[in-house]
Amino acid sequence: MSFQSGNNKNVEYIPINDIKRPIQPDLDLQKVDSMVSFLKGTPVASKTCTIEQAEKLEGELPPLDVFLIIKREQDENGNMIKKKHYFSFASCHRLTAYSRLQEENPNEVIKAKCKVFPTTESQLKLYLGASVI
C-alpha cells in the first residue's frame, strides 16, 4: 500500500485480465514466486515477507493500486456504453503473481483486490504521454 492510497476505501475485486500495465516492471522473480505460492494457499518466505507475516494476511495479498477511466464507447451493436479501463503503475509483483495464476488457470476468472482511483485521461497522460487509450 502506498502513502497516497492509505485512506482510499474504494476497494473492488477486478478481473486481472482487465488491468493494463503499460510500463514494463523490473521484477524480483523469487518474490513473485512466493506470492503465487501464497495465492495457491501455501505461504513461503521471501526477502520482504516472513512466513509469520504471510500467515497474518489470511490468504489475501494487499490490494493493487489502479487508476480507473470511464469512457463512452460504441459497443458491437452501435449502442453507446460506458466502458471501464483500469491501469496499474505500481504493485508490479502482486499484479504479476495474479497474472501467472490466471495463466495457470485459463478457464477461471482470477480477480485481484484493488484500491480504485477514478482519474481522467489528462491525469493519465502524466504517466503515459500522448498514447493514452
C-alpha positions as CSV (number, residue, x, y, z in Angstrom):
1,M,0.0,0.0,0.0
2,S,1.4,3.4,-0.9
3,F,1.2,6.5,1.2
4,Q,-1.3,8.0,-1.3
5,S,-3.6,5.0,-1.1
6,G,-3.7,4.6,2.7
7,N,-7.1,6.4,3.1
8,N,-8.7,5.1,-0.1
9,K,-11.6,2.9,0.9
10,N,-12.8,2.4,-2.7
11,V,-12.0,-1.4,-3.0
12,E,-13.1,-3.6,-5.8
13,Y,-12.3,-7.1,-7.0
14,I,-11.3,-6.7,-10.6
15,P,-10.6,-9.5,-13.2
16,I,-6.8,-9.5,-13.6
17,N,-7.1,-9.5,-17.4
18,D,-9.0,-6.2,-17.3
19,I,-6.0,-4.4,-15.7
20,K,-3.5,-2.8,-18.1
21,R,0.2,-2.4,-17.1
22,P,1.6,-0.1,-19.8
23,I,5.1,0.2,-18.3
24,Q,7.3,-2.9,-18.0
25,P,8.2,-3.7,-14.4
26,D,11.6,-4.7,-13.0
27,L,10.8,-7.8,-11.0
28,D,12.3,-10.0,-8.3
29,L,11.1,-13.3,-9.6
30,Q,11.6,-15.1,-6.2
31,K,9.2,-12.5,-4.7
32,V,6.7,-13.2,-7.4
33,D,7.0,-17.0,-7.0
34,S,6.4,-16.6,-3.2
35,M,3.2,-14.6,-3.9
36,V,1.9,-17.1,-6.4
37,S,2.5,-19.9,-3.8
38,F,0.7,-17.7,-1.3
39,L,-2.3,-17.2,-3.6
40,K,-2.4,-21.0,-4.0
41,G,-2.7,-21.4,-0.2
42,T,1.0,-22.2,0.6
43,P,2.7,-19.3,2.2
44,V,6.5,-19.2,1.8
45,A,9.1,-16.7,3.0
46,S,10.6,-14.1,0.6
47,K,13.2,-11.4,1.0
48,T,10.4,-8.9,2.0
49,C,7.9,-11.2,3.8
50,T,8.4,-13.8,6.6
51,I,6.1,-16.8,6.9
52,E,4.6,-15.2,10.0
53,Q,3.8,-12.0,8.1
54,A,2.3,-14.0,5.2
55,E,0.1,-16.0,7.6
56,K,-1.3,-12.8,9.1
57,L,-2.6,-11.8,5.7
58,E,-5.1,-14.6,5.9
59,G,-4.8,-15.7,2.3
60,E,-5.2,-12.3,0.6
61,L,-2.5,-10.1,-0.8
62,P,-2.7,-6.3,-0.1
63,P,-4.8,-4.5,-2.7
64,L,-3.3,-3.3,-6.0
65,D,-3.5,0.5,-6.7
66,V,-5.3,1.0,-10.0
67,F,-6.5,4.0,-11.9
68,L,-9.9,3.9,-13.4
69,I,-11.0,5.8,-16.5
70,I,-14.6,5.5,-17.7
71,K,-15.1,6.3,-21.4
72,R,-18.2,6.4,-23.5
73,E,-17.7,3.9,-26.4
74,Q,-19.7,2.2,-29.0
75,D,-20.5,-1.5,-28.5
76,E,-20.7,-4.1,-31.3
77,N,-24.4,-3.2,-31.8
78,G,-23.7,0.5,-32.2
79,N,-25.0,1.5,-28.8
80,M,-23.1,4.0,-26.7
81,I,-22.0,2.4,-23.4
82,K,-19.7,3.4,-20.5
83,K,-16.6,1.2,-20.5
84,K,-14.2,0.9,-17.6
85,H,-10.4,0.9,-18.3
86,Y,-8.1,0.0,-15.4
87,F,-4.4,0.9,-15.3
88,S,-1.7,-0.1,-12.8
89,F,1.7,1.7,-12.5
90,A,2.6,0.2,-9.1
91,S,2.0,-3.1,-7.3
92,C,4.0,-4.9,-10.1
93,H,4.9,-8.0,-8.1
94,R,1.4,-8.6,-7.0
95,L,0.0,-7.9,-10.5
96,T,2.5,-10.4,-12.0
97,A,1.6,-13.0,-9.4
98,Y,-2.1,-12.7,-10.2
99,S,-1.3,-12.8,-13.9
100,R,0.7,-16.0,-13.5
101,L,-2.2,-17.5,-11.6
102,Q,-4.5,-16.6,-14.4
103,E,-2.2,-18.2,-17.0
104,E,-2.2,-21.4,-14.9
105,N,-6.0,-21.3,-14.7
106,P,-7.2,-20.1,-18.1
107,N,-10.8,-21.3,-17.6
108,E,-11.2,-19.3,-14.4
109,V,-11.6,-15.6,-13.9
110,I,-8.9,-14.6,-11.4
111,K,-9.9,-11.3,-9.6
112,A,-7.5,-9.1,-7.7
113,K,-8.4,-6.9,-4.7
114,C,-7.8,-3.3,-5.9
115,K,-7.9,0.2,-4.5
116,V,-9.5,2.1,-7.3
117,F,-8.6,5.7,-8.1
118,P,-11.0,7.4,-10.5
119,T,-9.0,9.6,-12.9
120,T,-9.2,11.4,-16.2
121,E,-7.3,10.9,-19.4
122,S,-5.4,14.1,-18.9
123,Q,-4.2,12.8,-15.5
124,L,-3.2,9.5,-17.0
125,K,-1.1,11.4,-19.7
126,L,1.2,12.3,-16.8
127,Y,2.2,8.6,-16.8
128,L,1.8,7.7,-20.4
129,G,2.3,10.8,-22.5
130,A,0.2,11.2,-25.6
131,S,-0.5,7.4,-26.1
132,V,-3.5,7.3,-23.7
133,I,-6.0,4.5,-24.6
